[in-house]
Amino acid sequence: MEKPVTILAIKKLLTTITDPADERLAQIMNDSRKGVVKAYHTWENQLKKQQLILEKQQEMLQIEHYFWEKGTQYIAGIDEVGRGPLAGPVVAAAVILPIDFAVLGINDSKQLSSTKRELLFDQIKESAIAIGIGIKNHQVVDEVNIYQATKLAMIEAVQQLPQQPEQLLIDAMHLPTSIPQESFIKGDAKSLSIAAASIIAKVTRDRMMADYDEVYPGYGFSENAGYGTKVHLEGLEKHGVCPIHRKTFAPVKKMLQ
């Protein structure tokens, strides 16, 4: 291979190399131009970062592999979002991933930017075997309490799966179902299926709250998703309680008294 003449050409070439044993790298490493040295170090750092992502992916698939290796094919990870907000629904998602699932960068949804969550949301929907979503609105939360509403949302998410799961992996909850289940504290950091469910639930709920922001402006729902931020609390003081507020949650309850 002829040595690329320009630094730009070398940068373009590096974008096509993914194997550190690629023989073309030897010529690039011997090029002493500052721009080439910098480009190589950038490529090397990106490769290391990619390797860490791959290692994290395999680490978060250990639970799934345990069941896959036992012959359990359809494993549903389940998570929820929206237990703490003062307004809006609690949303749960159940996600069944295939054994060859290859979407990288999945993590606990709280650890990701909104842009990254949106991207992964689409990729998960495209690659998953099945996705189910359960939604319990503010009225249900007030009627049965947030813990029970969360359970109901999770059960609904499982029921909405187009593929019957053989095993459930749940983030810190036990569900009244005959399907075998395992519960994990901080499961969205331990299981890729649960982490994928957390992203589906989070994006689904955020989009709902953005829509509610147009219907009930003044509380910042599109930015705070109903959590008790300064803007939200100021909106409560100025506009009072709106129809999607949880009336059993302080400070909403205090305002109504």
Residue frames relative to the residue before (quaternion, step in Angstrom):
aa qw qx qy qz dx dy dz
M 1.0000 0.0000 0.0000 0.0000 0.00 0.00 0.00
E 0.4006 -0.6993 0.5350 0.2537 3.56 -0.87 0.90
K 0.5232 -0.6383 0.4699 0.3130 3.49 -1.06 0.82
P 0.4991 -0.6496 0.4718 0.3260 3.60 -0.85 0.94
V 0.4665 -0.7097 0.4595 0.2600 3.57 -0.89 0.95
T 0.8005 0.2659 -0.1325 0.5205 3.57 0.86 -0.92
I 0.6092 -0.5428 0.4342 0.3816 3.54 -1.27 0.45
L 0.6110 0.5563 -0.3429 0.4467 3.59 1.04 -0.75
A 0.6492 0.5150 -0.3154 0.4624 3.57 1.00 -0.84
I 0.6417 0.5148 -0.3205 0.4696 3.57 1.05 -0.77
K 0.6263 0.5351 -0.3321 0.4594 3.60 0.99 -0.81
K 0.6567 0.5043 -0.3029 0.4720 3.56 0.99 -0.86
L 0.6371 0.5317 -0.3208 0.4565 3.55 1.03 -0.84
L 0.6489 0.5404 -0.3149 0.4332 3.58 0.95 -0.88
T 0.6208 0.5495 -0.3503 0.4357 3.58 1.08 -0.61
T 0.6853 0.4694 -0.2840 0.4789 3.60 1.23 -0.35
I 0.6515 0.5171 -0.3087 0.4613 3.60 1.28 -0.20
T 0.0455 -0.8155 0.5768 -0.0115 3.58 -0.75 1.08
D 0.6701 0.4744 -0.2811 0.4969 3.57 1.31 -0.24
P 0.3919 -0.7430 0.4878 0.2372 3.62 -0.59 1.10
A 0.6437 0.5082 -0.3228 0.4724 3.60 1.27 -0.23
D 0.3770 0.7381 -0.4797 0.2881 3.58 1.29 0.02
E 0.4548 -0.7311 0.4415 0.2522 3.58 -0.67 1.13
R 0.5670 0.6077 -0.3858 0.4004 3.61 1.15 -0.42
L 0.5770 0.6106 -0.3709 0.3959 3.58 1.19 -0.50
A 0.5721 0.6152 -0.3839 0.3831 3.59 1.10 -0.65
Q 0.6755 0.4826 -0.2956 0.4727 3.57 0.93 -0.87
I 0.6432 0.5200 -0.3258 0.4580 3.57 1.02 -0.79
M 0.6655 0.5141 -0.3006 0.4500 3.58 0.98 -0.86
N 0.6798 0.4813 -0.2825 0.4758 3.57 1.16 -0.54
D 0.5476 0.5912 -0.4007 0.4359 3.57 1.31 -0.06
S 0.2689 -0.8270 0.4797 0.1171 3.58 -0.48 1.21
R 0.4261 0.7018 -0.4792 0.3104 3.62 1.20 -0.02
K 0.5697 -0.6385 0.3996 0.3288 3.58 -0.90 0.97
G 0.6553 0.5283 -0.3122 0.4405 3.55 0.97 -0.87
V 0.6550 0.4985 -0.3016 0.4811 3.57 1.07 -0.76
V 0.6327 0.5301 -0.3245 0.4619 3.59 0.99 -0.90
K 0.6645 0.5009 -0.2955 0.4693 3.58 0.95 -0.91
A 0.6512 0.5203 -0.3101 0.4573 3.58 0.97 -0.86
Y 0.6504 0.5112 -0.3149 0.4653 3.56 1.00 -0.82
H 0.6606 0.5009 -0.3131 0.4633 3.59 0.91 -0.89
T 0.6172 0.5335 -0.3389 0.4686 3.59 1.05 -0.72
W 0.6497 0.5126 -0.3012 0.4737 3.56 0.97 -0.93
E 0.6602 0.5223 -0.3012 0.4479 3.57 0.94 -0.94
N 0.6622 0.5008 -0.2999 0.4699 3.59 0.99 -0.86
Q 0.6390 0.5209 -0.3209 0.4662 3.56 1.03 -0.78
L 0.6346 0.5293 -0.3228 0.4615 3.56 1.05 -0.81
K 0.6486 0.5112 -0.3100 0.4710 3.59 0.99 -0.84
K 0.6452 0.5204 -0.3118 0.4645 3.55 1.00 -0.86
Q 0.6454 0.5165 -0.3089 0.4703 3.57 1.01 -0.87
Q 0.6427 0.5264 -0.3195 0.4559 3.57 1.02 -0.79
L 0.6373 0.5217 -0.3181 0.4696 3.57 1.05 -0.78
I 0.6279 0.5281 -0.3241 0.4709 3.57 1.07 -0.79
L 0.6543 0.5109 -0.3040 0.4674 3.58 0.98 -0.88
E 0.6548 0.5070 -0.3075 0.4687 3.57 1.00 -0.84
K 0.6361 0.5207 -0.3170 0.4730 3.57 1.03 -0.81
Q 0.6212 0.5498 -0.3274 0.4524 3.55 1.05 -0.85
Q 0.6879 0.4751 -0.2846 0.4692 3.58 0.87 -0.95
E 0.6158 0.5465 -0.3364 0.4572 3.56 1.08 -0.73
M 0.7217 0.4372 -0.2421 0.4789 3.58 0.96 -0.90
L 0.6535 0.4807 -0.3241 0.4866 3.59 1.27 -0.01
Q 0.3916 0.7498 -0.4678 0.2561 3.60 1.24 0.03
I 0.6495 0.5109 -0.3206 0.4631 3.59 0.96 -0.85
E 0.6613 0.5032 -0.3027 0.4668 3.57 0.93 -0.93
H 0.6522 0.5168 -0.3205 0.4525 3.59 0.94 -0.85
Y 0.5810 0.5797 -0.3708 0.4345 3.58 1.06 -0.69
F 0.7243 0.4180 -0.2384 0.4938 3.57 0.90 -0.94
W 0.6113 0.5479 -0.3544 0.4478 3.60 1.01 -0.74
E 0.6815 0.4966 -0.2870 0.4544 3.56 0.94 -0.90
K 0.6393 0.4908 -0.3193 0.4986 3.59 1.25 -0.33
G 0.5969 -0.5910 0.3477 0.4165 3.56 1.32 -0.04
T 0.4966 0.6277 -0.4384 0.4089 3.58 1.28 0.18
Q 0.2136 -0.8358 0.4975 0.0908 3.56 -0.36 1.24
Y 0.7989 0.2982 -0.1337 0.5049 3.58 0.81 -1.01
I 0.0457 0.8057 -0.5781 0.1208 3.53 -0.10 1.40
A 0.1587 -0.8123 0.5579 0.0615 3.58 -0.59 1.13
G 0.2167 -0.7417 0.6227 0.1231 3.54 -0.85 1.04
I 0.1059 -0.8183 0.5648 0.0081 3.58 -0.87 0.96
D 0.1294 0.7719 -0.6148 0.0971 3.55 -0.97 0.90
E 0.2522 -0.7632 0.5770 0.1448 3.54 -1.28 0.34
V 0.1066 -0.7518 0.6412 0.1111 3.52 -1.36 0.17
G 0.7140 0.4665 -0.3200 0.4125 3.55 -1.08 0.70
R 0.3752 0.7279 -0.5042 0.2740 3.59 1.07 0.54
G 0.7531 0.4542 -0.2133 0.4256 3.58 1.06 -0.73
P 0.5589 0.6452 -0.4038 0.3291 3.65 1.06 -0.51
L 0.4999 -0.6427 0.5009 0.2936 3.53 -1.32 0.41
A 0.7881 0.2039 -0.0941 0.5732 3.57 1.25 -0.30
G 0.7497 0.4263 -0.2977 0.4094 3.52 -1.30 0.42
P 0.6590 -0.5467 0.3665 0.3640 3.56 -1.32 0.11
V 0.3681 -0.6056 0.6189 0.3389 3.49 -1.42 -0.05
V 0.1328 -0.8080 0.5736 0.0194 3.58 -0.84 1.03
A 0.0826 -0.7829 0.6158 0.0320 3.55 -0.94 0.94
A 0.1262 -0.7752 0.6136 0.0821 3.54 -1.22 0.53
A 0.1489 -0.7396 0.6488 0.0996 3.53 -1.23 0.63
V 0.0311 -0.8175 0.5738 -0.0384 3.58 -0.77 1.03
I 0.1460 -0.7560 0.6339 0.0722 3.55 -0.97 0.98
L 0.1714 -0.8045 0.5651 0.0634 3.57 -0.62 1.18
P 0.4678 -0.6561 0.5046 0.3101 3.59 -1.14 0.56
I 0.6438 -0.5298 0.3809 0.3997 3.58 -1.22 0.43
D 0.7377 0.3983 -0.2273 0.4954 3.59 1.06 -0.71
F 0.2322 0.8015 -0.5196 0.1835 3.59 1.18 0.48
A 0.0649 -0.8531 0.5166 -0.0350 3.58 -0.65 1.13
V 0.4076 0.6967 -0.4944 0.3225 3.62 1.18 0.34
L 0.2146 -0.8145 0.5324 0.0843 3.56 -0.63 1.15
G 0.7267 0.4592 -0.3169 0.4007 3.57 -1.26 0.44
I 0.4598 0.6815 -0.4588 0.3371 3.60 1.23 0.07
N 0.1075 0.7600 -0.6301 0.1178 3.52 -1.00 0.95
D 0.7244 -0.3337 0.3379 0.4997 3.54 -1.34 -0.09
S 0.5179 -0.6945 0.4005 0.2986 3.59 -0.66 1.12
K 0.6173 0.5641 -0.3479 0.4240 3.59 1.12 -0.62
Q 0.6673 0.5086 -0.2902 0.4602 3.57 1.21 -0.46
L 0.6724 0.5013 -0.2757 0.4697 3.59 1.29 -0.15
S 0.5141 -0.6052 0.5010 0.3441 3.56 -1.21 0.49
S 0.6358 -0.5318 0.3852 0.4057 3.58 -1.20 0.42
T 0.6233 0.5420 -0.3375 0.4515 3.59 1.05 -0.74
K 0.6687 0.4900 -0.2914 0.4774 3.57 0.95 -0.92
R 0.6349 0.5308 -0.3332 0.4518 3.59 0.98 -0.80
E 0.6474 0.5225 -0.3172 0.4553 3.58 0.95 -0.88
L 0.6524 0.5120 -0.3073 0.4667 3.58 0.98 -0.87
L 0.6940 0.4668 -0.2745 0.4745 3.57 0.87 -0.96
F 0.5603 0.6005 -0.3767 0.4285 3.59 1.11 -0.66
D 0.6922 0.4679 -0.2692 0.4790 3.58 0.86 -1.00
Q 0.6718 0.5034 -0.3009 0.4525 3.59 0.96 -0.86
I 0.6386 0.5120 -0.3225 0.4755 3.58 1.03 -0.77
K 0.6497 0.5214 -0.3166 0.4537 3.59 0.91 -0.89
E 0.6742 0.5007 -0.2859 0.4615 3.55 1.05 -0.79
S 0.7793 0.3896 -0.1763 0.4581 3.59 0.99 -0.84
A 0.5892 0.6141 -0.3729 0.3697 3.61 1.10 -0.58
I 0.5290 -0.5985 0.4950 0.3420 3.55 -1.22 0.53
A 0.7966 -0.1080 0.1150 0.5835 3.56 0.95 -0.90
I 0.0851 -0.7684 0.6333 0.0369 3.53 -1.23 0.67
G 0.0324 -0.7783 0.6269 0.0132 3.55 -0.99 0.88
I 0.1444 -0.7941 0.5873 0.0604 3.58 -1.03 0.79
G 0.0932 -0.7831 0.6133 0.0429 3.55 -0.99 0.89
I 0.0638 -0.8086 0.5848 -0.0128 3.56 -0.89 0.99
K 0.0159 -0.7693 0.6387 -0.0035 3.55 -0.89 0.99
N 0.3561 -0.7909 0.4630 0.1826 3.54 -0.51 1.22
H 0.7616 -0.4000 0.2732 0.4306 3.54 -1.38 0.09
Q 0.6192 0.5561 -0.3502 0.4298 3.58 1.07 -0.68
V 0.6480 0.4996 -0.3085 0.4851 3.57 1.00 -0.85
V 0.6141 0.5493 -0.3383 0.4547 3.59 1.01 -0.83
D 0.6893 0.4730 -0.2755 0.4745 3.59 0.91 -0.92
E 0.6763 0.5207 -0.2932 0.4307 3.57 1.02 -0.78
V 0.8365 0.2186 -0.0806 0.4961 3.59 0.79 -0.98
N 0.4961 -0.6292 0.3925 0.4515 3.60 1.38 -0.21
I 0.6507 -0.5758 0.3389 0.3608 3.55 -1.17 0.64
Y 0.6207 0.5524 -0.3545 0.4288 3.61 1.01 -0.71
Q 0.6979 0.4540 -0.2654 0.4862 3.56 0.87 -0.97
A 0.6216 0.5357 -0.3412 0.4585 3.60 1.05 -0.72
T 0.6215 0.5359 -0.3304 0.4663 3.57 1.08 -0.74
K 0.6351 0.5244 -0.3185 0.4693 3.57 0.99 -0.84
L 0.6641 0.5110 -0.2983 0.4570 3.56 0.91 -0.95
A 0.6463 0.5139 -0.3161 0.4672 3.58 1.01 -0.81
M 0.6523 0.5103 -0.3118 0.4658 3.59 1.00 -0.81
I 0.6396 0.5177 -0.3209 0.4689 3.56 0.97 -0.86
E 0.6478 0.5128 -0.3104 0.4701 3.57 0.97 -0.87
A 0.6267 0.5416 -0.3389 0.4461 3.60 0.98 -0.82
V 0.6512 0.5013 -0.3065 0.4803 3.59 0.98 -0.85
Q 0.6668 0.5095 -0.2979 0.4551 3.57 0.95 -0.89
Q 0.6750 0.5009 -0.2868 0.4596 3.58 1.15 -0.63
L 0.4783 0.6620 -0.4493 0.3620 3.61 1.22 -0.09
P 0.3967 -0.7259 0.5050 0.2462 3.62 -0.77 0.93
Q 0.7173 0.3194 -0.2168 0.5801 3.58 1.31 -0.27
Q 0.4230 -0.7095 0.5034 0.2537 3.59 -0.73 1.06
P 0.3258 -0.7599 0.5242 0.2038 3.62 -0.66 1.02
E 0.3731 -0.7125 0.5530 0.2177 3.55 -1.25 0.57
Q 0.7852 0.1065 -0.0359 0.6089 3.56 1.27 -0.44
L 0.2015 -0.7691 0.5963 0.1110 3.57 -1.03 0.83
L 0.1104 -0.7333 0.6675 0.0673 3.54 -1.12 0.83
I 0.0461 -0.8513 0.5199 -0.0537 3.57 -0.37 1.26
D 0.4153 -0.6928 0.5342 0.2494 3.54 -1.07 0.80
A 0.8625 -0.2257 0.1046 0.4407 3.55 -0.50 1.33
M 0.6561 0.4599 -0.3335 0.4968 3.58 0.89 0.87
H 0.2013 -0.7409 0.6220 0.1539 3.57 -1.23 0.51
L 0.2010 -0.8130 0.5406 0.0801 3.56 -0.77 1.05
P 0.4551 -0.6728 0.5071 0.2882 3.59 -1.09 0.71
T 0.3988 0.6908 -0.5014 0.3352 3.58 0.17 1.29
S 0.5097 -0.6531 0.4701 0.3046 3.57 -1.19 0.54
I 0.5188 0.6275 -0.4226 0.3981 3.60 1.25 -0.22
P 0.5167 -0.6369 0.4627 0.3364 3.64 -0.85 0.86
Q 0.0076 -0.8264 0.5615 -0.0425 3.58 -0.90 0.87
E 0.1326 -0.7406 0.6525 0.0900 3.49 -1.32 0.53
S 0.1955 -0.7833 0.5822 0.0960 3.57 -0.94 0.91
F 0.0915 -0.8078 0.5822 0.0089 3.56 -0.96 0.91
I 0.4007 -0.6679 0.5700 0.2615 3.56 -0.97 0.88
K 0.8178 0.0177 -0.0843 0.5691 3.58 -0.79 1.06
G 0.0883 0.8530 -0.5047 0.0994 3.53 0.99 0.93
D 0.6263 0.5577 -0.3469 0.4200 3.59 1.12 -0.61
A 0.6650 0.4394 -0.3106 0.5179 3.59 1.29 -0.06
K 0.7067 0.4594 -0.2453 0.4788 3.59 1.29 -0.19
S 0.7853 0.2399 -0.1076 0.5605 3.58 1.11 -0.68
L 0.4544 -0.6978 0.4817 0.2731 3.56 -0.83 0.98
S 0.6231 0.5467 -0.3400 0.4443 3.58 1.06 -0.72
I 0.6606 0.4863 -0.3008 0.4864 3.58 0.98 -0.85
A 0.6391 0.5244 -0.3217 0.4617 3.59 0.99 -0.84
A 0.6367 0.5155 -0.3221 0.4745 3.58 1.02 -0.80
A 0.6418 0.5156 -0.3172 0.4708 3.58 1.03 -0.81
S 0.6345 0.5358 -0.3367 0.4439 3.59 1.01 -0.76
I 0.6438 0.5104 -0.3175 0.4735 3.58 1.07 -0.73
I 0.6469 0.5109 -0.3199 0.4671 3.59 0.92 -0.88
A 0.6746 0.4921 -0.2953 0.4642 3.59 0.90 -0.91
K 0.6727 0.5187 -0.2977 0.4356 3.57 0.89 -0.96
V 0.6880 0.4680 -0.2887 0.4736 3.60 0.82 -0.96
T 0.6229 0.5431 -0.3353 0.4523 3.58 1.00 -0.83
R 0.7084 0.4526 -0.2701 0.4694 3.57 0.83 -0.97
D 0.6280 0.5403 -0.3433 0.4425 3.61 0.96 -0.81
R 0.6503 0.5068 -0.3153 0.4700 3.57 1.00 -0.81
M 0.6262 0.5293 -0.3321 0.4663 3.58 1.03 -0.75
M 0.6873 0.4815 -0.2854 0.4629 3.57 0.91 -0.92
A 0.5998 0.5383 -0.3600 0.4700 3.60 1.13 -0.57
D 0.6375 0.5051 -0.3225 0.4842 3.58 1.06 -0.72
Y 0.6448 0.5194 -0.3176 0.4623 3.58 1.00 -0.82
D 0.5881 0.5899 -0.3626 0.4180 3.58 1.12 -0.64
E 0.6525 0.4987 -0.3107 0.4785 3.57 1.10 -0.65
V 0.6732 0.4821 -0.2870 0.4817 3.57 1.10 -0.72
Y 0.7913 0.1411 -0.0470 0.5931 3.56 1.02 -0.88
P 0.0469 -0.8347 0.5486 0.0053 3.62 0.34 1.20
G 0.6538 0.5511 -0.3778 0.3552 3.52 -1.30 0.34
Y 0.7016 0.4363 -0.2690 0.4950 3.58 1.27 -0.21
G 0.4361 -0.7229 0.4373 0.3099 3.60 1.25 -0.21
F 0.1926 0.8358 -0.4992 0.1227 3.58 1.15 0.54
S 0.6462 0.5318 -0.3374 0.4310 3.62 1.01 -0.69
E 0.7146 0.4163 -0.2466 0.5053 3.58 1.21 -0.46
N 0.8005 0.3048 -0.1549 0.4923 3.59 0.91 -0.86
A 0.3502 -0.7789 0.4595 0.2439 3.60 1.33 -0.05
G 0.7154 -0.4643 0.2490 0.4589 3.57 1.16 0.57
Y 0.4926 0.6447 -0.4434 0.3810 3.58 1.25 -0.04
G 0.5835 -0.6504 0.3831 0.2996 3.57 -1.16 0.62
T 0.0864 0.8093 -0.5701 0.1119 3.57 0.57 1.16
K 0.7073 -0.4393 0.3384 0.4383 3.55 -1.33 0.14
V 0.6531 0.5142 -0.3096 0.4617 3.58 0.93 -0.91
H 0.6572 0.5129 -0.3062 0.4596 3.57 0.97 -0.89
L 0.6832 0.4849 -0.2912 0.4619 3.59 0.86 -0.93
E 0.6251 0.5153 -0.3316 0.4835 3.57 1.09 -0.70
G 0.6293 0.5319 -0.3219 0.4663 3.58 1.08 -0.73
L 0.6229 0.5331 -0.3299 0.4680 3.56 1.07 -0.75
E 0.6588 0.5101 -0.3037 0.4621 3.56 0.94 -0.89
K 0.7263 0.4572 -0.2367 0.4554 3.56 0.95 -0.92
H 0.8153 0.2788 -0.1056 0.4964 3.57 0.84 -1.03
G 0.4586 -0.6771 0.4602 0.3456 3.57 1.21 -0.32
V 0.7064 -0.4484 0.3461 0.4244 3.54 -1.36 -0.18
C 0.2302 -0.7698 0.5806 0.1311 3.60 -0.89 0.94
P 0.7287 -0.4856 0.2687 0.4012 3.62 -1.21 0.37
I 0.7364 0.4086 -0.2687 0.4675 3.66 1.03 -0.50
H 0.4346 0.6828 -0.4786 0.3403 3.61 1.20 0.22
R 0.4299 -0.6763 0.5390 0.2593 3.55 -1.16 0.71
K 0.3228 -0.8137 0.4574 0.1566 3.53 -0.29 1.29
T 0.6624 0.4894 -0.3146 0.4720 3.60 1.21 -0.28
F 0.6096 0.5539 -0.3453 0.4498 3.58 1.30 -0.05
A 0.3600 -0.6731 0.5915 0.2598 3.58 -0.98 0.83
P 0.6024 -0.1483 -0.7827 -0.0490 1.65 -2.11 1.41
V 0.3845 0.7206 -0.4968 0.2936 3.64 1.23 0.13
K 0.6499 0.5297 -0.3066 0.4507 3.57 0.91 -0.94
K 0.6487 0.5276 -0.3086 0.4535 3.57 1.00 -0.86
M 0.6470 0.5240 -0.3168 0.4544 3.58 1.02 -0.82
L 0.6718 0.5027 -0.2966 0.4560 3.56 1.02 -0.81
Q 0.6379 0.5167 -0.3294 0.4666 3.58 1.19 -0.50
